[in-house]
Every structure is written in structure tokens, then in C-alpha cells.
Amino acid sequence: SRDLLSSDAFSEQSTAGVTYADKITSADRELDGSAPAAEIVNRVRALAPHIGAWGIVDEQRLIVSRARLADAGTELGAGSSVEAPGDTDGRLRVGGVELLEVQPDGRRRMSASEYLRGRRGAS
């Protein structure tokens, strides 16, 4: 076998066109309530599963691991916030986004239905 490290096959990489990606911060992970629903879902998908996106639901910070576009919801309007979901049908919805898997601060990851059952039990 040939020793690749001593080979002339490696050359200095050109710095032309090189870009730097900043570290993803907590602010980058925050769900923006003024964004279209599809953009919110895509942010959740991009950041899952290891760091996750987060939003405020019922005045509690939730890491959102899975989400999808809601069936017939409207998109969040400009200036609205990611909070106050309606759970009358057992779904956790925020504007035009249905949250499927969440993790409250200090708790384990759980399905939205588990989260809603626990929230009702605490009332």
C-alpha cells in the first residue's frame, strides 16, 4: 500500500471563495413568530435533533424537535409571538405550525400529546 501522507497528491487549498459560518447561537435557534409557517418548520428540521429550535408556549420555553405545517391553520402574522396554542382537539398548534415533539426546560423530550396531557394535569 502507498503512504498517502508522503504523497504529492495533497496540495494547499485555495482561499478564494472560502466562507466562514458563525457558530449557531441561542438567538439563531429561537422561532420567529413573524416568519411564515414553512420557514418555522424548516428551522425546526434544520436544528433537530441535537440542538433544536425553541419557542415560548404558554410562557414556558420549549425546545421543538419535530413540527409540520398545520392542516388548516393560518400563518403567524407579523409581530405575533410563538405562544398561546389552542389544544381543544389534542394538538399543539402555533399559528400555521403543528408542534409534534417538544422538550420543556429540565424535562425529557416528549410528544405534543404527552405535553398537553401533563399541562392539563397541572391545571
N, C-alpha and C positions, 0 to 999 in steps of 0.2 A: 504494500500500500504506500501511497505517496504522502508525504508530510505536507499538508496544506498550509501550515503556518510559515513554513520556509519557502513557500512558492511565491512566484511573482504574479500570481493570479489576483492578489489583492492590490488595490490602489486607493489613494486618498480620495474621499468623496468630495465632490464639488459642493461649495456652499451656496451656489446660485440657486435661487428658488426655495431655499430651506425656510421653513416657518417654525415658530415656537408656539406650542399650545400651553396656555396658562393652566395651572392646577385648578381643578373644579372645586369651587368654594361652596359653602352652605347657601350663599345667596344665589349661586347658579342652580342649585337644586330646588329652590323654592318655586312652587307652582304659581304662575301669574294668572290671577282671576280675570284679567282683561284680555288674555290670549284666546284665540279660537280653540274650541274643544279638541280638534285634531292635533293642534300643537301641544296641548297639555298631555294628551295620550302619548304622543311621540316622545316627549321629555321623560315621562314615566318609563317607557320602553327603553330609552337610551341609558337611563341610570340604574335600571334593575339588572340583576338582583343585589349587587354588592353594596352600593351606597344609597341608592334610592332617591326619589324625589320626595318632597314633603310639602304639606299644606296644613292650614288650620281648619279643623272641622269641629264645630260646637266648642270653640275656644280651647281646643286641645290640638297639639301638634301631632300629626300622623305622618309616618313615612308611608308612601304609596308604592307598592311593589308591582301591582297589576291594575290596569284600568282599560276601559274601552269606551267608544262613543256610545252614549245613551240612545236607546231606541227612538224616542220621540221628544227628547229634551231640547231646549233651546241653548245656544251657546251663551257663555257668560258674557255679559255686557261690559263695556269699558268702564273701569272704575269699580266694578264689583269685586268681592273677595271670595276666596275659596273657603266657604263655610256655610253653615245652615242648610244641611241636606234635608230632604224630605224622605222619611223612611216608612211611610204608610203602607207600602207594598213589599217591605222587606229588602229593599235595595238601598244602597248608599250612593246617592247621586249628588253631584255638584255641577249645576248648570247642565251642560250637554255631555258631561262625563260621568260614567258609572265606575265607581271605585270597586275593585274586585278583591284586592288583598291589601291589607293595611297593617301597620305596626304602631300602636300608641307608644309614647315615651315610656321606657322602662318595662315594656311588656314584650311578649313574643309576637311574631308575625302571625296574622290570622285572616280568615276570610272576612269579607264585609258583613256577611250574615252573622258570624260569631261576634264581631264587634258590636253590631246593633243589638243582639241579644244581651250582651253584657251591659250595654248602655241603658237598655230598658230596665234591667235588673237593678241598676244603681239608682234609678229614679225613685 
